[in-house]
Amino acid sequence: MPFSATVIPAKQFDEGEAISLTSLNLLATPTVNIEGSVGNLTLEDDSVDNAKVASNAAIALSKLASGSSGQIVVGNSSGVPTYVTASGDVTVSDAGAISLNAAQTGITSVGTLGSLAVTGNATAGTLTVGSSTAVSAVDTDISSVSASDDTLASAKSIKTYVDSQVQAKDALSELSGTTDDVTQGSSNLYNQTHTGDVVGSTALTIGNNKVLTQHIFDGNITEAKLASDSVTGDKIGDDQIDSEHYIAGSIDSEHLASNSVTEQKIGNDAVVAAHIAANAVGASEIASGVIASSHLASATDDNLKARANHSGTQTASTISDFDTEVANNSAVTANTAKVSNATHTGDVTGSTALTIAAGAVTAAKIADGAVTSAKLASDVLPASGSQVYTSSSGNWTCPTGVTKIKIQLWGAGGGGAGTGNNNFGTGGGGGAYCMKGNISVTAGTTYAYAVGAGSSGGDGTDTTFTANSTTYTAGGGKDGATRGSSNWHTTAGTGGTASNGDLNLSGQHARQAANYNENSNTDFGPAAGGAAAMGGSGGISQSIEDSTTEYTSWFDGQTPGGGGAGSAASKGGDGLIIIEW
């Protein structure tokens, strides 16, 4: 049929009708009726959006793009439906069958479970545990069970049963199979209060003066364990200090050990009665007519037996009433009755095998005289010495026994400028000085250093020492500048600077070349290098010119760190490192 189109306006005006904005807007939405064949019409790409598809359109699956066999449609990270292949714990076939991945889940089939983790509540019929035991229910009361009972006990029923069994036992024989009867709550089952070397019950404390020589491993008393002035003459073994360890004139009467003055050391008629202490000398040592009888020690039987007059130890077998006194000691009786080791804390920890806690043995706990020479570690007393480096770089290794050091660093001097002849120049700046004391170091550890090198016509390099991630620096001096053909006044070399030390001093700046009348018969242009801080002097130069000849003389900067002289490019002094401990 022929194509025809009818346009019906949404608003038709009557004769004399007032025109309003609303009525005019209606003209923009006419109704168009199209009849007949219009040939082929084509929709533009992406012109059919979601809003144009009716909710009941029932789009057939055949309209969807094809995926691969067994794939499913899921929304991707942007929410767009996408074909993907199922993976992980399950797989899906092209027939829709879902299979469990045994390698991922541990489940070989729905009927037989391997290792299954259940979160939350689960209801089971008959579970198979292992290969044969059938568990059909969870038992909440296990007070009475038979050998064929395969029910699974709940945690609550287990606790109730154990509590009832513990409360019901009032004899040690029921707990451990022994015959000793122990009533419920007996103190024998709990920590006792200990006495002796270690006191306390749960938290144990080592008593003062209870750590004796036999309790200390050989070589375990280091310098840090020794209190100030604790190494007296009595603590130094015989013949351990030779003459090279004494300062001339340093030993007076107060520093002589008991019994150290022998007969050979006493001059004739030097000892009179007033010099001999009461009870100090036996009869065989008394010269006739020298010591009065009032000074002789009493040798009565009571004095010999008195414990206060003896030292050392005595075996139990030599004490007549030892067994009786031990049996009457209540503390020994209480300890004998213990049936289990308590777990201890405090200075001593553990139950059966006890361990002394680190740092528990203080000076107060070590009996006087308990630390023998065998207990002292090697090199327990600090060493002393020094190391000097005048060039190059490398690593300093801390000696055994050294824990603190002091360092002094000098930077290298800058070189002087000029060539002699007519090109005078300024001197180089002096090197800086850095001092740092009380640096913590560890024996056997290496520490990097570098000694600055003086330069001829260039900057002196820095001197450095690195310890504990901190680099201490004494900077090198800067080089001078050459005068040129007409410029007499040039910039002098500046001194180096230091950092991170307790004392940081900058090097001295060099002097500029003097400006005299170049056309006179005699010109003089000195240009001295800067001196190093706390170090070497700067070099000196001079140039004298007459009508026929020019004379130039100079000196290099002195070590450590002096700046080079001007006029002839003289060399700055090298740096220096001194390490002391």
C-alpha positions as CSV (number, residue, x, y, z in Angstrom):
1,M,0.0,0.0,0.0
2,P,1.2,3.5,-0.5
3,F,2.9,5.3,2.3
4,S,1.0,8.1,4.0
5,A,1.6,10.2,7.1
6,T,-0.9,12.3,9.1
7,V,0.3,15.0,11.5
8,I,-2.2,15.9,14.2
9,P,-1.2,19.0,16.2
10,A,-1.4,18.6,20.0
11,K,-3.2,22.0,20.1
12,Q,-5.7,23.7,17.7
13,F,-6.6,27.3,18.4
14,D,-10.3,28.5,18.2
15,E,-11.2,31.7,16.7
16,G,-10.4,34.6,19.1
17,E,-8.7,32.2,21.6
18,A,-6.0,33.9,23.7
19,I,-2.5,32.5,23.0
20,S,-0.5,31.6,26.1
21,L,3.0,30.1,26.6
22,T,1.5,26.8,27.6
23,S,-0.6,26.5,24.5
24,L,2.4,27.4,22.3
25,N,4.5,24.6,23.9
26,L,1.8,22.1,22.9
27,L,2.5,22.8,19.3
28,A,6.0,21.2,19.7
29,T,4.5,17.7,20.4
30,P,2.2,16.8,17.5
31,T,1.0,13.2,16.9
32,V,2.3,11.6,13.6
33,N,0.4,8.6,12.2
34,I,2.3,6.6,9.5
35,E,0.5,4.1,7.3
36,G,1.5,1.9,4.4
37,S,4.9,0.5,3.4
38,V,7.9,2.7,4.0
39,G,10.6,0.4,2.6
40,N,13.6,-0.6,4.7
41,L,14.4,1.4,7.9
42,T,17.7,1.0,9.8
43,L,18.3,1.7,13.5
44,E,21.5,3.5,14.3
45,D,24.2,1.7,16.3
46,D,23.7,2.0,20.1
47,S,20.4,3.7,19.6
48,V,18.4,1.0,21.5
49,D,19.2,1.5,25.2
50,N,17.8,-0.2,28.3
51,A,14.9,2.3,28.5
52,K,13.6,1.4,25.0
53,V,13.4,-2.4,25.9
54,A,10.0,-3.3,27.4
55,S,10.1,-5.2,30.7
56,N,8.1,-8.0,29.1
57,A,10.1,-8.1,26.0
58,A,11.2,-11.8,26.7
59,I,14.4,-11.6,24.8
60,A,15.4,-15.2,23.7
61,L,18.8,-16.6,24.8
62,S,19.6,-17.1,21.1
63,K,19.9,-13.2,20.9
64,L,22.9,-13.3,23.3
65,A,26.4,-13.4,22.0
66,S,27.9,-16.9,22.1
67,G,30.4,-18.0,24.8
68,S,32.6,-21.1,25.2
69,S,31.3,-24.5,26.4
70,G,30.6,-24.7,30.1
71,Q,30.9,-20.9,30.7
72,I,28.6,-18.9,32.9
73,V,27.6,-15.3,32.8
74,V,28.7,-13.0,35.7
75,G,29.1,-9.3,36.2
76,N,32.7,-8.2,35.9
77,S,34.3,-5.5,38.1
78,S,32.4,-2.8,36.1
79,G,29.1,-4.7,36.5
80,V,29.0,-5.7,32.8
81,P,27.7,-9.3,32.2
82,T,30.6,-11.4,31.0
83,Y,31.2,-15.0,30.0
84,V,33.7,-16.7,32.4
85,T,34.7,-20.3,33.1
86,A,34.1,-21.5,36.7
87,S,37.3,-22.3,38.7
88,G,38.5,-22.8,42.2
89,D,36.5,-25.1,44.5
90,V,33.9,-26.1,41.8
91,T,33.7,-26.5,38.0
92,V,30.6,-26.5,35.7
93,S,30.0,-28.7,32.6
94,D,28.2,-27.6,29.5
95,A,25.3,-29.7,30.8
96,G,25.1,-27.6,34.0
97,A,26.6,-30.3,36.2
98,I,28.6,-28.8,39.2
99,S,31.7,-30.8,40.3
100,L,33.7,-30.3,43.5
101,N,37.4,-29.7,43.2
102,A,38.8,-32.3,45.7
103,A,42.3,-30.7,45.6
104,Q,40.8,-27.4,46.7
105,T,38.1,-28.5,49.1
106,G,39.3,-31.8,50.4
107,I,35.8,-33.2,49.6
108,T,35.8,-36.1,47.2
109,S,32.0,-36.3,46.8
110,V,28.9,-35.1,48.5
111,G,28.3,-38.6,50.0
112,T,31.8,-39.0,51.5
113,L,33.6,-36.1,53.1
114,G,37.3,-35.7,53.5
115,S,38.4,-32.8,55.6
116,L,35.4,-30.5,56.1
117,A,35.4,-27.2,58.1
118,V,31.9,-26.1,59.2
119,T,31.2,-22.5,60.4
120,G,28.1,-21.9,62.4
121,N,25.5,-24.5,63.2
122,A,25.3,-27.8,61.3
123,T,22.9,-30.7,61.4
124,A,24.2,-34.2,60.6
125,G,22.6,-37.6,60.3
126,T,25.3,-40.2,60.7
127,L,28.9,-38.9,60.4
128,T,31.8,-41.2,59.6
129,V,35.0,-40.5,61.7
130,G,38.1,-42.2,60.5
131,S,37.1,-45.3,58.6
132,S,34.7,-47.2,60.8
133,T,33.4,-45.4,63.9
134,A,29.9,-44.2,63.5
135,V,29.0,-41.0,65.4
136,S,25.2,-40.6,65.5
137,A,24.7,-37.9,68.1
138,V,26.3,-35.4,70.5
139,D,26.2,-36.5,74.1
140,T,25.7,-33.8,76.8
141,D,26.1,-36.2,79.7
142,I,29.1,-38.6,80.0
143,S,28.7,-39.5,83.6
144,S,27.9,-43.0,82.5
145,V,29.1,-44.5,79.2
146,S,29.6,-48.0,77.8
147,A,32.5,-49.4,75.7
148,S,30.2,-49.4,72.6
149,D,28.9,-45.8,73.1
150,D,29.9,-44.0,69.9
151,T,28.3,-40.6,70.7
152,L,30.5,-37.5,70.5
153,A,30.8,-35.7,73.9
154,S,30.3,-31.9,74.1
155,A,32.8,-29.6,75.7
156,K,30.3,-28.8,78.5
157,S,29.8,-32.5,79.4
158,I,33.6,-33.0,79.4
159,K,34.1,-30.1,81.8
160,T,31.3,-31.2,84.1
161,Y,32.7,-34.8,84.3
162,V,36.3,-33.6,85.0
163,D,35.2,-31.2,87.7
164,S,33.2,-33.9,89.5
165,Q,36.2,-36.3,89.3
166,V,38.7,-33.8,90.7
167,Q,36.3,-32.8,93.6
168,A,35.7,-36.4,94.4
169,K,39.4,-37.3,94.9
170,D,40.7,-36.8,98.4
171,A,43.7,-39.1,98.5
172,L,47.0,-39.0,96.6
173,S,46.6,-42.7,95.8
174,E,43.5,-41.9,93.7
175,L,45.4,-39.2,91.8
176,S,48.8,-40.8,91.1
177,G,48.7,-44.4,92.3
178,T,50.8,-43.9,95.4
179,T,49.7,-44.8,99.0
180,D,50.3,-41.4,100.7
181,D,47.0,-39.8,101.6
182,V,46.7,-36.1,100.9
183,T,43.5,-34.3,101.9
184,Q,41.8,-32.0,99.4
185,G,43.4,-28.5,99.6
186,S,46.5,-29.8,101.4
187,S,49.4,-27.2,101.4
188,N,51.7,-30.0,100.3
189,L,50.3,-29.6,96.8
190,Y,51.0,-25.8,96.6
191,N,54.0,-23.5,96.7
192,Q,55.8,-23.5,100.1
193,T,57.7,-20.6,101.6
194,H,61.4,-21.2,101.0
195,T,64.3,-20.2,103.2
196,G,68.1,-20.5,102.9
197,D,70.0,-19.1,99.9
198,V,66.7,-18.5,98.0
199,V,63.7,-17.1,99.9
200,G,60.0,-16.6,99.0
201,S,57.2,-18.9,97.7
202,T,56.1,-18.2,94.1
203,A,58.4,-15.2,93.4
204,L,61.9,-16.3,94.6
205,T,64.7,-13.9,95.7
206,I,68.3,-14.7,96.0
207,G,69.4,-13.7,99.5
208,N,72.2,-11.1,100.1
209,N,75.7,-12.7,100.2
210,K,74.3,-16.0,99.1
211,V,76.0,-16.2,95.7
212,L,79.3,-17.9,96.5
213,T,82.3,-18.8,94.5
214,Q,81.0,-22.2,93.5
215,H,77.8,-20.6,92.1
216,I,79.7,-18.5,89.5
217,F,81.0,-19.8,86.2
218,D,84.6,-19.2,85.5
219,G,85.2,-16.1,83.4
220,N,81.6,-14.7,83.8
221,I,82.5,-11.6,86.0
222,T,83.2,-8.9,83.5
223,E,84.3,-5.3,84.2
224,A,80.7,-4.1,84.2
225,K,79.9,-6.4,87.2
226,L,82.7,-4.8,89.3
227,A,81.7,-1.9,91.5
228,S,84.0,1.1,91.7
229,D,87.1,0.4,93.9
230,S,86.0,-3.2,94.4
231,V,89.3,-4.7,93.2
232,T,91.4,-4.3,96.3
233,G,94.9,-5.7,97.0
234,D,93.3,-8.8,98.5
235,K,91.6,-9.6,95.2
236,I,94.9,-9.6,93.2
237,G,96.8,-12.9,93.1
238,D,100.3,-13.3,94.3
239,D,102.9,-12.3,91.6
240,Q,100.2,-11.0,89.3
241,I,101.4,-7.4,89.2
242,D,105.0,-6.8,88.2
243,S,107.2,-3.7,88.5
244,E,106.1,-2.2,85.1
245,H,102.6,-1.7,86.5
246,Y,103.7,0.5,89.4
247,I,104.3,4.2,89.1
248,A,107.5,5.2,90.8
249,G,106.9,6.4,94.4
250,S,103.2,5.3,94.3
251,I,103.4,2.6,97.0
252,D,103.1,3.9,100.5
253,S,102.3,2.1,103.8
254,E,98.6,2.2,103.1
255,H,98.9,0.1,100.0
256,L,101.0,-2.7,101.5
257,A,99.1,-6.0,101.8
258,S,99.0,-7.9,105.1
259,N,102.1,-10.1,105.6
260,S,103.7,-8.6,102.5
261,V,106.7,-7.2,104.4
262,T,109.1,-10.1,105.0
263,E,112.1,-10.2,107.2
264,Q,114.3,-9.2,104.3
265,K,112.3,-6.0,103.9
266,I,112.6,-4.9,107.5
267,G,115.7,-3.0,108.6
268,N,117.6,-3.9,111.7
269,D,116.0,-2.5,114.9
270,A,113.1,-1.1,112.8
271,V,110.3,-3.0,114.6
272,V,109.6,-2.1,118.2
273,A,106.9,-3.4,120.5
274,A,104.4,-0.7,119.6
275,H,104.4,-1.9,116.0
276,I,103.1,-5.4,116.7
277,A,99.3,-5.9,117.1
278,A,98.0,-8.0,119.9
279,N,97.6,-11.7,119.1
280,A,99.4,-11.2,115.7
281,V,102.7,-13.1,116.2
282,G,103.3,-16.6,117.6
283,A,106.0,-17.5,120.1
284,S,108.4,-18.8,117.4
285,E,108.5,-15.4,115.7
286,I,109.3,-13.4,118.8
287,A,112.8,-12.3,119.3
288,S,114.0,-12.4,122.9
289,G,113.3,-9.3,124.8
290,V,111.5,-7.5,121.9
291,I,107.7,-8.0,122.6
292,A,106.1,-7.5,126.0
293,S,104.0,-10.4,127.4
294,S,100.8,-8.3,127.3
295,H,101.0,-8.5,123.5
296,L,100.9,-12.3,123.3
297,A,97.7,-14.0,121.9
298,S,95.7,-16.1,124.4
299,A,95.9,-19.8,123.5
300,T,93.3,-21.2,125.9
301,D,91.2,-24.2,124.9
302,D,88.0,-22.1,124.8
303,N,89.5,-19.7,122.4
304,L,90.6,-22.5,120.1
305,K,87.1,-24.1,120.0
306,A,85.2,-20.8,119.5
307,R,83.6,-20.7,116.1
308,A,84.3,-17.0,115.7
309,N,88.0,-17.8,115.7
310,H,87.7,-20.1,112.6
311,S,86.9,-19.6,108.9
312,G,86.1,-21.9,106.0
313,T,83.8,-25.0,106.0
314,Q,83.4,-28.1,108.2
315,T,82.0,-31.5,107.2
316,A,78.8,-32.7,108.7
317,S,80.4,-35.9,110.0
318,T,82.6,-33.9,112.4
319,I,79.6,-32.2,114.1
320,S,78.3,-34.5,116.9
321,D,74.7,-33.2,116.9
322,F,74.2,-32.5,113.2
323,D,71.5,-35.1,112.5
324,T,69.5,-34.2,115.6
325,E,69.5,-30.5,114.8
326,V,68.5,-31.1,111.2
327,A,65.6,-33.4,112.3
328,N,64.4,-30.7,114.7
329,N,64.4,-28.0,112.0
330,S,60.8,-27.2,110.9
331,A,61.9,-25.8,107.6
332,V,63.7,-29.0,106.7
333,T,60.6,-31.0,107.7
334,A,58.3,-28.9,105.6
335,N,60.5,-29.1,102.5
336,T,60.8,-32.9,103.0
337,A,57.0,-33.2,102.9
338,K,56.7,-31.6,99.5
339,V,55.3,-33.9,96.8
340,S,55.7,-31.6,93.7
341,N,58.0,-28.9,92.5
342,A,56.6,-25.4,92.4
343,T,57.1,-23.1,89.4
344,H,59.2,-20.2,90.7
345,T,59.6,-16.6,89.5
346,G,61.8,-13.7,90.5
347,D,65.6,-14.0,90.7
348,V,65.4,-17.8,90.1
349,T,62.9,-19.2,87.6
350,G,61.7,-22.7,86.7
351,S,60.4,-25.8,88.6
352,T,62.7,-28.8,88.6
353,A,65.7,-27.2,86.8
354,L,66.1,-23.7,88.2
355,T,67.7,-20.8,86.3
356,I,69.2,-17.6,87.7
357,A,67.5,-14.7,85.8
358,A,69.7,-12.4,83.8
359,G,70.9,-9.5,85.9
360,A,69.6,-11.0,89.1
361,V,73.0,-11.4,90.7
362,T,73.7,-7.9,92.0
363,A,76.7,-6.7,93.9
364,A,74.8,-7.1,97.2
365,K,74.1,-10.8,96.4
366,I,77.8,-11.7,95.9
367,A,79.6,-12.4,99.2
368,D,82.8,-10.5,99.9
369,G,85.8,-12.5,98.6
370,A,83.6,-14.8,96.4
371,V,85.0,-13.5,93.1
372,T,88.3,-15.1,92.5
373,S,90.7,-14.5,89.7
374,A,89.3,-17.6,87.9
375,K,85.9,-15.9,87.8
376,L,87.1,-12.8,85.9
377,A,86.7,-12.8,82.1
378,S,89.8,-12.1,80.0
379,D,90.7,-8.4,79.7
380,V,88.0,-7.5,82.3
381,L,89.9,-4.3,83.0
382,P,89.8,-1.7,80.2
383,A,92.8,-1.4,77.9
384,S,94.4,1.9,77.0
385,G,96.2,3.1,73.9
386,S,95.9,5.2,70.7
387,Q,96.0,5.0,66.9
388,V,97.2,7.7,64.5
389,Y,96.4,7.9,60.8
390,T,98.2,10.4,58.6
391,S,97.0,9.4,55.1
392,S,94.6,7.2,53.1
393,S,91.4,5.6,54.2
394,G,90.3,2.3,55.6
395,N,88.8,0.6,58.7
396,W,89.9,0.8,62.4
397,T,89.3,-2.4,64.4
398,C,88.3,-1.9,68.0
399,P,90.7,-3.7,70.3
400,T,89.6,-6.2,73.0
401,G,88.4,-4.6,76.2
402,V,87.8,-1.2,74.7
403,T,84.2,0.2,75.0
404,K,84.7,4.0,74.7
405,I,87.0,6.1,72.5
406,K,87.9,9.8,71.8
407,I,88.7,11.0,68.3
408,Q,90.4,14.1,66.9
409,L,90.2,15.0,63.2
410,W,91.9,17.6,61.1
411,G,90.8,18.4,57.5
412,A,93.4,18.9,54.7
413,G,94.6,22.4,53.7
414,G,93.6,23.9,50.4
415,G,96.3,24.5,47.8
416,G,97.7,28.0,47.0
417,A,97.0,29.6,43.6
418,G,99.4,31.2,41.1
419,T,102.4,30.1,38.9
420,G,105.2,32.3,40.2
421,N,106.3,34.6,37.4
422,N,103.7,37.4,37.1
423,N,100.6,35.5,38.2
424,F,100.6,35.9,42.0
425,G,97.6,34.3,43.7
426,T,96.0,33.8,47.1
427,G,96.7,31.1,49.6
428,G,94.6,28.0,50.4
429,G,92.2,27.9,53.4
430,G,93.2,25.9,56.5
431,G,91.5,22.6,57.4
432,A,88.8,22.3,60.2
433,Y,89.2,20.5,63.5
434,C,86.6,18.1,65.0
435,M,86.9,16.4,68.5
436,K,84.4,13.9,69.9
437,G,84.8,12.0,73.2
438,N,83.0,9.1,74.9
439,I,82.0,7.3,71.7
440,S,80.6,3.8,72.4
441,V,82.4,1.1,70.5
442,T,82.4,-2.7,70.4
443,A,85.5,-4.9,70.5
444,G,86.2,-6.6,67.2
445,T,84.0,-4.2,65.2
446,T,85.5,-2.2,62.3
447,Y,84.9,1.6,61.9
448,A,85.5,3.4,58.6
449,Y,87.9,6.4,58.4
450,A,89.3,8.7,55.7
451,V,92.3,11.1,56.0
452,G,92.0,14.2,53.9
453,A,94.8,14.9,51.4
454,G,96.3,18.3,50.8
455,S,96.2,19.7,47.3
456,S,98.4,21.8,45.0
457,G,96.1,24.3,43.4
458,G,92.9,22.6,44.5
459,D,90.6,22.1,47.5
460,G,91.8,20.0,50.5
461,T,89.6,16.9,51.1
462,D,87.6,16.2,54.2
463,T,88.8,13.9,57.1
464,T,86.0,11.6,58.4
465,F,85.3,8.9,61.0
466,T,82.1,6.9,61.2
467,A,80.7,5.2,64.3
468,N,77.1,4.1,65.2
469,S,75.7,5.6,62.0
470,T,77.2,9.0,62.7
471,T,79.9,10.5,60.6
472,Y,82.2,13.0,62.3
473,T,83.8,15.4,59.8
474,A,86.6,17.9,59.7
475,G,86.3,19.7,56.3
476,G,89.2,20.5,54.0
477,G,90.2,24.1,53.2
478,K,89.3,25.7,49.8
479,D,91.9,26.5,47.2
480,G,93.1,30.1,46.4
481,A,92.5,32.0,43.2
482,T,95.1,33.1,40.5
483,R,95.6,36.9,40.0
484,G,95.8,36.9,36.2
485,S,97.4,39.6,34.2
486,S,95.7,42.7,35.7
487,N,93.6,41.7,38.7
488,W,95.7,41.8,41.8
489,H,92.9,41.3,44.4
490,T,91.5,37.8,44.1
491,T,89.4,35.7,46.5
492,A,91.4,34.0,49.2
493,G,90.8,30.3,50.0
494,T,88.3,29.9,52.9
495,G,88.8,27.5,55.8
496,G,87.1,24.2,56.2
497,T,84.2,23.6,58.6
498,A,83.5,20.7,61.1
499,S,80.4,18.9,62.2
500,N,79.0,16.4,64.8
501,G,81.9,16.8,67.3
502,D,81.8,18.0,70.9
503,L,84.2,20.7,69.6
504,N,83.9,21.9,66.0
505,L,86.4,24.6,64.8
506,S,86.7,26.1,61.3
507,G,90.0,26.5,59.6
508,Q,91.5,30.0,59.1
509,H,90.9,31.8,55.8
510,A,93.9,32.6,53.6
511,R,95.3,36.1,53.0
512,Q,94.8,37.8,49.7
513,A,97.8,38.9,47.6
514,A,98.9,42.5,48.3
515,N,98.4,45.2,45.7
516,Y,101.5,47.3,45.0
517,N,102.4,49.6,42.1
518,E,103.1,47.3,39.2
519,N,105.1,50.0,37.4
520,S,107.5,50.7,40.3
521,N,111.0,49.3,40.3
522,T,110.1,46.8,43.1
523,D,106.8,44.9,43.6
524,F,106.1,42.7,46.7
525,G,103.0,40.4,46.9
526,P,102.8,38.0,49.9
527,A,99.9,35.5,49.9
528,A,99.9,33.3,53.1
529,G,97.8,30.1,53.4
530,G,95.3,29.8,56.3
531,A,96.2,27.9,59.4
532,A,94.4,24.7,60.4
533,A,92.2,24.9,63.5
534,M,94.3,23.5,66.4
535,G,96.7,22.4,63.7
536,G,99.4,23.3,61.2
537,S,100.4,26.8,60.0
538,G,99.6,28.1,56.5
539,G,102.3,28.3,53.9
540,I,104.0,31.7,53.2
541,S,105.2,33.1,49.8
542,Q,106.6,36.3,48.5
543,S,107.5,37.8,45.1
544,I,110.1,40.5,44.5
545,E,110.4,42.1,41.0
546,D,113.0,44.6,39.8
547,S,113.5,46.0,36.4
548,T,115.1,42.9,35.0
549,T,114.3,39.9,37.3
550,E,111.3,38.5,39.3
551,Y,112.0,36.4,42.4
552,T,109.4,34.1,43.9
553,S,109.7,31.9,47.1
554,W,107.1,29.9,49.0
555,F,106.4,27.3,51.6
556,D,103.8,24.5,51.6
557,G,101.2,24.4,54.4
558,Q,102.2,22.5,57.5
559,T,100.6,19.2,58.5
560,P,97.9,18.8,59.8
561,G,95.7,20.9,57.6
562,G,97.7,24.1,56.9
563,G,96.7,26.0,53.7
564,G,99.2,26.3,50.9
565,A,100.9,29.6,50.0
566,G,99.8,31.7,47.1
567,S,102.0,32.8,44.1
568,A,103.3,29.4,43.3
569,A,100.5,26.8,43.8
570,S,102.1,25.4,46.9
571,K,100.5,22.3,48.5
572,G,98.2,22.3,51.5
573,G,99.0,20.2,54.5
574,D,97.5,16.7,54.8
575,G,94.8,15.8,57.3
576,L,95.2,13.7,60.5
577,I,93.2,11.3,62.7
578,I,94.1,10.4,66.4
579,I,92.0,7.7,68.1
580,E,92.5,7.4,71.9
581,W,91.0,4.9,74.4
